[in-house]
Amino acid sequence: MTANTKLVPPGPVERSVLGSLTKFRRNPSHLMVQYWQEHGELYRMRLGPYWVYVPTHPDHVKHVMVDNLRNYSRGKFFKNFERFIGKGLVAIEGDEWAKHRRIIQPTFHRGSVGNFGEIHTAGATELVQRWDEHAAAGETFDAAYELFAMVLSTFGRTFYNMDLSVYAEQFIPGSHEGMLQLIQNVLIPEWVPTAKNREFKSIRNLLDDIVARIVDDHRQGLCGDHDLVSTMLKSYDEGQMTLDQVHDEVLTLLVVGTDTTTAALSWALYCLTMYGEERKRLEEEVDRVLNGRVPTVADLASLPYTMMFLKEVLRLYPPVWILTRDPISDDEIAGYHIPAGSTVMTCPYLVHRNPEFWENPEAFVPERFLPELEEKRHRYAYIPFGAGQHQCVGMHSSLQQMHITMAMIIQKFKVELAPSGSVIPSAGLTMHPADGVRVKLTPRGTTH
């Protein structure tokens, strides 16, 4: 090897002109795990005409997301995302991103999240009341759909000062299918007249109509003036944002905020049905602390095992399971050459399974998140909400809602997976249970 030779990461040899693209569209998470097992912690694969580099070590994450952040752009894969929810926080970058983040961030600040507790508790209370009816009837049902409806309703009340339940029947299937097609349609130009592209455009039109109504209601003064939409409209009045930008941010936050929290809660409910010993510990903690009453934000610090359980769910099933960036200039990761114009696809789903940092990584062990173990762990070995300055703006609100909701479900019900309720991951832009989570409930009562 000469001094000028550039070391290329290992990867699959694909004879197809499409490389691994067809396999990736079919089952992306399975394919990426397979290649990781075959080729190691930094590999490359070809998706159509593009080389994609997949780093799975926390040091790689830190390099791309933090240390060399300025050398990486959102890149080509985000263009597909932009088609779905426009130019919001997730798709824009640079000065425009920084300006929008400054406008939006205060609403989601950790110090403000406690104020959302009453809405989160009210949403969970309405949920368990509906689930009382399912339990009384002894029927099975798709809990994932009902969790999505709850999250949509509470998101609307928290950030848009309006109940969005009226849109649930349209929004939930549209949002879910759109996020799935972001992978199935990856690298297919929108002008190609495929059935999927036509469906994708129809979904976007549906979501645009919903968001237009939300913005119009606020402009007409029907929703008060102390919520996130009003904040952005004030920025529009001051010349900091255009109406199109307000529209796209409302759409981005609505789709991403509800979809990711729903996915996490769906996986948490699934794990509740699968791990009996952990369920018993959850029940003991919730019964001891709450003694049958509705939880408040002040109670959450006294429910640490419930949070450890949720963190382990997010380790195994991170809703945002891939994060893509394109290097602007040539780079080097772990001694391997990463050419400008390629794509680096950081994968929390794989990072969270790196055996160097996670002993027996496929095992479900909430105790991994005991404070003394978290303190010792590599900061970037656990990235369910991303890393660096682009970390999810809604992280604290989402965790609080999950904590309250799971505590109330555990308090009220024993949850069992329905006989026909097999659960496998379906990885679009976010990772959901493929066909929801069909469950049967048995009331627990308040003392045991």
C-alpha positions in Angstrom: 0.0 0.0 0.0 1.5 3.4 -1.0 1.4 6.5 1.1 -1.3 7.9 -1.2 -3.6 4.9 -0.9 -6.9 5.7 0.9 -8.2 3.0 3.1 -11.8 2.0 2.2 -14.1 0.4 4.8 -15.3 -3.2 4.2 -18.8 -3.9 2.9 -21.0 -6.1 0.7 -20.1 -6.8 -2.9 -23.2 -6.1 -5.0 -23.4 -6.9 -8.7 -26.7 -5.1 -9.2 -26.6 -1.6 -10.6 -28.8 -0.6 -7.6 -26.3 -2.0 -5.1 -28.2 -2.8 -1.9 -31.0 -0.3 -2.6 -33.8 -2.9 -3.2 -32.9 -4.9 -0.1 -32.7 -1.6 1.9 -36.2 -0.5 0.8 -37.6 -4.0 1.7 -36.2 -4.3 5.3 -33.6 -1.6 6.1 -33.0 -2.4 9.8 -32.5 -6.1 9.2 -30.1 -5.4 6.3 -28.0 -3.0 8.4 -27.7 -5.4 11.2 -26.7 -8.1 8.8 -23.9 -6.0 7.2 -22.7 -4.8 10.6 -22.4 -8.5 11.8 -20.6 -9.4 8.5 -18.3 -6.3 8.1 -17.7 -4.7 11.4 -18.3 -1.5 13.2 -17.7 0.8 10.2 -18.8 -0.5 6.8 -20.0 0.9 3.5 -22.8 -0.1 1.1 -24.0 1.3 -2.2 -27.6 2.5 -2.5 -28.1 3.2 -6.2 -25.4 5.5 -7.3 -24.4 6.6 -3.8 -21.9 5.2 -1.3 -23.3 5.1 2.2 -20.9 4.7 5.2 -22.3 3.3 8.4 -20.4 4.0 11.6 -21.5 2.2 14.8 -19.0 3.2 17.5 -19.7 6.1 19.9 -16.5 7.8 18.9 -17.7 7.8 15.3 -21.0 9.4 16.4 -19.1 12.1 18.3 -16.9 12.9 15.3 -19.8 13.3 12.9 -22.4 14.9 15.2 -20.1 17.1 17.3 -16.4 17.4 16.6 -16.6 17.8 12.8 -20.2 18.9 12.6 -19.4 21.9 10.3 -18.1 19.5 7.6 -21.5 17.7 7.4 -24.7 18.8 5.7 -28.2 17.3 6.0 -27.6 15.9 2.5 -29.5 14.1 -0.2 -31.6 11.8 2.0 -33.2 14.7 3.7 -34.5 16.0 0.4 -37.0 13.1 0.5 -38.0 14.1 4.0 -38.4 17.7 2.9 -40.9 16.4 0.3 -43.0 15.1 3.1 -43.0 17.8 5.8 -41.3 20.8 4.1 -38.5 22.9 5.3 -38.8 22.7 9.1 -36.2 22.2 11.8 -35.5 18.6 10.8 -34.6 19.5 7.2 -33.1 23.0 7.3 -29.6 23.9 8.5 -27.1 26.7 9.0 -28.3 30.2 9.9 -31.9 29.4 9.0 -31.9 26.4 11.4 -30.3 28.4 14.2 -32.9 31.2 13.8 -35.9 28.8 13.9 -34.4 26.9 16.8 -34.1 30.1 18.8 -37.8 30.9 18.2 -39.0 27.4 19.0 -36.6 26.2 21.7 -38.0 28.2 24.7 -41.4 26.3 24.5 -39.6 23.0 24.9 -37.0 24.1 27.5 -36.6 21.6 30.3 -37.8 24.2 32.8 -41.1 24.6 30.9 -41.9 20.9 30.5 -43.3 20.5 34.0 -46.1 22.9 33.0 -47.2 20.3 30.5 -47.8 17.7 33.3 -51.5 18.4 33.7 -52.2 17.9 30.0 -50.1 14.7 29.9 -52.0 13.4 33.0 -55.3 14.3 31.5 -54.5 12.6 28.2 -53.4 9.4 30.0 -56.5 9.5 32.2 -58.7 9.7 29.1 -56.8 6.8 27.6 -57.1 4.4 30.6 -60.8 5.3 30.8 -61.3 4.1 27.2 -59.2 1.1 28.0 -61.5 0.3 31.0 -64.1 -0.4 28.3 -61.9 -2.7 26.4 -61.0 -4.6 29.6 -64.6 -4.9 30.6 -65.5 -6.3 27.2 -62.6 -8.7 27.3 -61.7 -7.7 23.8 -58.4 -7.3 22.0 -57.5 -4.0 20.2 -54.6 -2.2 18.6 -53.1 -0.2 21.5 -50.6 1.5 19.2 -53.4 3.3 17.3 -55.0 4.5 20.6 -51.7 5.7 21.9 -51.2 7.7 18.7 -54.6 9.3 19.2 -53.8 10.2 22.8 -50.4 11.7 21.8 -52.0 13.7 18.9 -54.6 15.1 21.3 -52.1 16.1 24.0 -49.6 17.5 21.5 -52.3 19.7 20.2 -53.4 20.9 23.6 -49.8 21.4 24.8 -48.2 23.2 21.9 -51.0 24.5 19.6 -53.7 25.2 22.3 -56.3 23.1 20.4 -57.5 19.6 20.5 -56.5 17.8 17.3 -58.6 14.7 18.0 -61.0 15.7 15.2 -58.2 15.1 12.7 -57.1 11.7 14.1 -58.8 9.4 11.5 -57.1 11.3 8.7 -53.8 12.2 10.3 -52.8 9.0 12.0 -52.8 6.7 9.0 -51.5 9.5 6.7 -48.6 10.3 9.0 -47.7 6.7 9.6 -47.7 5.7 6.0 -45.8 8.8 5.0 -43.0 8.1 7.4 -42.8 4.5 6.1 -42.6 5.6 2.5 -39.7 7.9 3.3 -37.6 4.7 3.2 -39.6 2.8 0.6 -39.4 5.8 -1.8 -35.8 6.7 -1.0 -33.9 8.1 -4.0 -37.0 7.8 -6.3 -37.5 11.3 -7.8 -40.9 12.8 -7.1 -41.5 13.3 -10.8 -41.5 9.5 -11.5 -45.2 8.5 -11.9 -45.2 5.6 -9.5 -48.2 4.5 -7.5 -46.2 5.2 -4.3 -45.3 8.7 -5.4 -48.9 9.5 -6.1 -49.9 8.1 -2.7 -47.1 10.1 -1.1 -48.3 13.3 -2.7 -51.8 12.6 -1.6 -50.7 12.2 2.0 -48.7 15.4 1.9 -51.8 17.3 0.5 -53.9 15.9 3.3 -51.4 17.0 6.0 -51.0 20.4 4.4 -54.8 20.9 4.6 -54.8 20.0 8.3 -51.9 22.4 9.1 -53.5 25.2 7.0 -56.6 24.9 9.2 -54.4 25.0 12.4 -52.6 28.1 11.2 -55.8 29.8 10.0 -57.5 29.2 13.3 -54.6 30.9 15.1 -54.6 33.9 12.7 -58.3 34.4 13.3 -57.6 34.5 17.1 -59.6 31.3 17.8 -56.8 29.6 19.9 -55.5 32.3 22.2 -52.0 33.7 21.9 -49.8 31.8 24.3 -48.8 28.7 22.3 -46.1 27.7 19.8 -48.1 28.6 16.7 -48.8 32.0 18.1 -45.1 32.4 18.9 -44.2 31.6 15.3 -46.9 33.9 13.9 -45.5 36.7 16.0 -42.1 36.0 14.4 -43.9 36.2 11.0 -45.3 39.6 12.0 -41.8 40.8 13.0 -40.4 39.6 9.7 -38.3 36.7 11.1 -40.3 34.0 9.4 -42.5 33.7 6.3 -46.0 32.1 6.4 -44.6 29.2 4.4 -41.9 28.7 7.1 -44.5 28.8 9.8 -46.6 26.2 8.0 -43.6 23.9 7.5 -42.6 24.2 11.2 -46.1 23.4 12.4 -46.2 20.4 10.1 -42.7 19.2 11.0 -43.2 19.5 14.8 -46.7 17.8 14.5 -45.6 14.9 12.5 -42.2 14.2 14.1 -43.4 15.0 17.6 -46.4 12.7 17.6 -44.9 9.9 15.5 -41.7 9.4 17.6 -43.5 9.5 21.0 -46.1 7.1 19.8 -43.5 4.7 18.5 -41.7 4.8 21.9 -44.9 4.2 23.9 -45.9 1.4 21.5 -42.6 -0.4 22.1 -42.8 0.2 25.8 -46.2 -1.4 25.9 -44.9 -4.4 23.9 -42.0 -4.8 26.3 -44.4 -4.7 29.2 -46.1 -7.8 27.8 -42.8 -9.6 27.2 -40.8 -9.2 30.4 -42.6 -10.5 33.5 -40.0 -9.9 36.2 -39.6 -6.3 35.1 -43.3 -5.9 35.0 -43.6 -7.0 38.6 -41.0 -4.5 39.6 -42.8 -1.7 37.8 -46.1 -2.7 39.5 -44.4 -2.7 42.9 -42.9 0.7 42.3 -46.1 2.3 41.0 -48.3 0.8 43.7 -45.9 1.9 46.5 -45.5 5.5 45.2 -49.0 6.3 43.9 -51.2 4.1 46.1 -53.9 4.2 43.5 -53.9 8.0 42.9 -53.2 9.8 39.6 -49.5 10.7 39.2 -48.2 14.2 39.1 -45.0 15.6 37.7 -43.7 15.7 41.3 -44.1 11.9 41.6 -41.9 11.1 38.6 -38.6 11.4 40.6 -40.0 8.7 42.9 -40.6 6.3 39.9 -36.9 5.7 38.8 -37.4 2.1 37.7 -40.2 3.2 35.4 -37.8 5.6 33.7 -35.0 3.0 33.6 -37.5 0.7 31.9 -38.4 3.4 29.3 -34.7 4.1 28.6 -34.0 0.5 27.9 -37.0 0.4 25.5 -35.5 3.4 23.7 -32.1 1.6 23.6 -33.5 -1.4 21.8 -36.1 0.4 19.8 -35.0 4.0 19.2 -37.9 5.6 17.2 -35.4 7.6 15.1 -33.1 4.7 14.2 -31.0 6.4 11.5 -29.5 9.8 11.1 -27.9 10.8 7.8 -25.3 13.4 7.0 -23.2 14.1 3.9 -19.6 15.2 4.2 -18.9 18.5 2.5 -15.1 17.8 2.2 -13.3 14.5 2.4 -13.1 13.1 6.0 -11.6 10.2 7.8 -13.3 8.1 10.4 -11.4 5.3 12.3 -8.6 5.5 9.7 -11.1 5.0 6.8 -11.5 7.5 4.0 -15.0 9.1 3.8 -15.3 11.0 0.4 -17.1 14.3 0.0 -20.6 13.9 -1.4 -21.1 10.4 0.1 -23.5 9.8 2.9 -22.7 8.9 6.5 -25.7 7.0 8.0 -25.3 7.0 11.8 -27.6 4.3 13.2 -28.7 4.5 16.9 -30.2 1.0 16.4 -26.7 -0.4 15.9 -24.8 2.0 18.3 -27.1 0.8 21.0 -26.1 -2.8 20.4 -22.4 -2.3 20.3 -21.1 -5.1 22.7 -18.1 -3.0 23.8 -20.6 -0.7 25.6 -23.6 -3.0 26.2 -23.0 -6.4 27.7 -25.4 -9.0 26.2 -26.9 -6.2 24.1 -30.1 -8.0 22.9 -31.1 -8.7 26.6 -33.7 -6.4 28.1 -32.0 -5.0 31.3 -33.4 -1.7 32.7 -30.7 -1.7 35.4 -28.2 -0.6 32.7 -29.6 2.8 33.4 -28.8 3.0 37.1 -27.2 6.4 37.7 -23.8 5.0 38.6 -23.7 3.0 35.3 -24.9 5.9 33.2 -22.2 8.1 34.6 -19.5 5.7 33.4 -20.8 5.1 30.0 -19.5 6.8 26.8 -21.7 9.9 26.3 -22.5 8.9 22.7 -23.2 5.2 23.3 -26.8 6.1 23.9 -28.4 8.5 21.4 -32.2 7.8 21.1 -32.8 11.6 20.7 -29.8 12.2 18.5 -26.6 14.0 19.5 -24.9 17.4 19.5 -26.7 20.6 18.7 -29.3 18.8 16.6 -30.6 16.7 19.5 -34.4 16.5 19.5 -36.0 19.7 20.7 -38.9 17.8 22.3 -36.9 15.2 24.2 -37.9 16.3 27.8 -41.6 16.7 26.9 -41.7 13.3 25.3 -39.9 11.5 28.2 -42.3 13.1 30.7 -45.4 12.1 28.7 -44.0 8.5 28.4 -43.3 8.4 32.1 -46.7 9.5 33.2 -48.6 7.4 30.6 -46.7 4.2 31.4 -47.2 4.7 35.2 -50.9 5.0 34.7 -51.2 2.0 32.4 -49.1 -0.2 34.8 -51.3 1.0 37.7 -54.5 0.1 36.1 -53.9 -3.0 33.9 -52.1 -6.2 33.3 -51.4 -6.1 29.6 -51.1 -9.2 27.5 -50.2 -9.6 23.9 -53.1 -10.9 21.9 -52.6 -14.4 20.5 -52.6 -12.9 17.0 -50.4 -10.0 18.1 -46.9 -10.9 16.9 -44.8 -7.8 16.8 -41.9 -7.1 14.4 -40.2 -3.8 13.7 -41.1 -1.8 10.6 -38.5 0.8 9.9 -39.5 3.8 7.9 -37.9 7.1 9.0 -39.1 6.0 12.4 -39.3 2.4 13.8 -42.8 1.2 14.7 -44.3 -2.2 15.4 -45.2 -3.3 11.9 -48.9 -4.1 12.5 -49.4 -2.2 15.7 -49.6 -3.8 19.2 -52.7 -5.9 19.7 -53.3 -6.5 23.4 -55.8 -7.8 25.9 -56.2 -6.0 29.3 -57.1 -7.3 32.7 -57.9 -4.7 35.4 -55.4 -4.8 38.3 -57.2 -2.7 40.9 -55.2 -0.5 43.2 -53.8 -2.8 45.9 -52.0 -6.1 45.5 
